[in-house]
Amino acid sequence: MELRRIIFFAVQAGTCWYALRRGALPERSVAMMMAVAALATVASPVRPHVSYYTVELPVLTIDLVFLGCLCILAVRADRFWPMWVAALQLLAIAVHGVRLYDSQLLPSVYSAAVGLMAYPMMALLVVGTHRHVRRVSLRGPEPDWSVLRWR
């Protein structure tokens, strides 16, 4: 396994562990979604010797499902940071669109742009979890979900 993948999974494992251990339901939900999306991407049938020379449809599909789940959570959660995570995921999907538009985009740039978007998302999850822990310690329990009612 490549060193960059080992680093990514180590950072993601620490991020998800922290959110699962200390966060409330929105933080834990995003941590689980991130872990499932990363594992699904690794398990996707991307051919290493020709990968990222064209749009990787399995990766795009995983990213679209992940974006949909993040958008639902961002609308329902009583937190602001999930909106930023969803926005960053939308940027990752936009990179797929750039690849569709410009076939001259280097495969290394395409794969790096799609993969590196996860780091700011993980940072937002850590900051969001830390702020939740701090608010609970100062003010007591807080609501996980907004009071918005769906009909």
KANOR-V926937 format. One line per field, one symbol per residue. ss: DSSP state (@ for helix, = for strand, . for the rest). A space follows every 10 residues. Layout:
ss=???
//
This chain:
ss=..@@@@@@@@ @@@@@@@@@@ @@..@@@@@@ @@@@@@@@@@ @@@....... ......@@@@ @@@@@@@@@@ @@@@@@=... @@@@@@@@@@ @@@@@@@@@@ @.....@@@@ @@@@@@@@@@ @@@@@@@@@@ @@@@@@@@@. ....=..... .
//
